[in-house]
Amino acid sequence: MDLTLRESYKYALVVPTSMGVRITPENGQPVHSSRRYTMQATSAESNVASVSSFLGLPVHILTTFVKGSPIAAFIQGDLLSRRMTYEGPEVPQGGPWGYRHQFNIADSGYGARGPRVHNDRAGEVGRTLNVKDFDLERLFGKDGVRVLHLSGLIAALSPETSVFCLALARAAKKHGTRIAFDLNYRATFWEGRKAELSAVFAEIASIADILVGNEEDFQLCLGVKGPEAGGKGLASSIDSFKEMIARVKAAYPDVSMFATTLREVESANRHLWGAILLAGDDWYVAEPRGIGVLDRIGGGDGFVGGLLYGVLKGWAPEKCLQFGWASGALATTFLEDYAIPVDEDMVWSVWKGNARVKR
């Protein structure tokens, strides 16, 4: 994929997001029986961006904060620790019943007990993301952005964020920035807004260069028929997933790369993990294989982050897929919701199945 349309770029990756915090019980325990918790800053979109930022590429976050909030200060410090820059307005809280950053209360699960996630998004400040608060001409025209990563979570968060994501996609397209769109369907976000959001998602998908989603995403966001029921296990379903992606490609022919992950849960700590990529007319498959899982949240984001890192590095599609698979698997070995690679070799060792000690 050609990313050399201009001589210089300030940012390799720009990501709009609604930042929040996750509260996780210690030692893999469930929420209802726990007294001690760890808090971390998180969002699906910043999870994606972390692969590139930790590996040295310039990443910029577009978001919004609650003015004077200690949680906002915590998030800002966390983004800087991940080597990311950020911009966005500070919104007055408006009293104790006003705005706040979202809370994600989630355990990791253990063995036969699956993880449980409770989202508390009342008063979420990220719902106020507004295109009027950002200078898109400066961002895409003057500074320069190689890839804009959009998530369906943000596109569907509120009517304002839908307009915001559309404006970002249009500005990126105007200035030759590549657009990656991870569909990320959430039924609660779409409730009462199906016609509106279908139009928004269809327009973004029509100008995207990279489209990522699972079978539910492609069906419910874009109205594409899902995969036919296959045989037992993921490996026997790969052909049906390919047929689904081919239908998406027929509906959106200007997209150059389509990707989906494959996951089968054997236990909370053992998954089969695979991925499929269509680049141009060529198929690439990471066959499902077993991975150990410390915490599954963020594995899919890690895959997208690794895939985009490969694209930004100008790698061949097969190498991008492999790095994405390994980044997703790596993310599940961290208690954080994102992969923290110290270097590329750490990721490639996961792909190669080399877990030997490195001295």
Secondary structure as UniProt FT lines:
FT   STRAND          11..16
FT   STRAND          20..25
FT   HELIX           26..28
FT   HELIX           31..33
FT   STRAND          37..42
FT   HELIX           44..54
FT   TURN            55..56
FT   STRAND          59..62
FT   STRAND          65..66
FT   TURN            67..68
FT   HELIX           70..81
FT   TURN            82..83
FT   STRAND          84..87
FT   STRAND          90..91
FT   TURN            96..97
FT   STRAND          102..106
FT   TURN            111..112
FT   STRAND          117..120
FT   TURN            122..123
FT   HELIX           125..128
FT   HELIX           131..133
FT   HELIX           137..143
FT   STRAND          145..151
FT   HELIX           152..155
FT   HELIX           159..174
FT   TURN            175..176
FT   STRAND          178..182
FT   HELIX           187..190
FT   TURN            191..192
FT   HELIX           194..207
FT   STRAND          210..212
FT   HELIX           215..222
FT   HELIX           235..237
FT   HELIX           238..251
FT   TURN            253..254
FT   STRAND          257..267
FT   TURN            268..269
FT   STRAND          270..279
FT   TURN            280..281
FT   STRAND          282..292
FT   TURN            297..298
FT   HELIX           299..313
FT   HELIX           317..331
FT   TURN            332..333
FT   HELIX           344..352
//
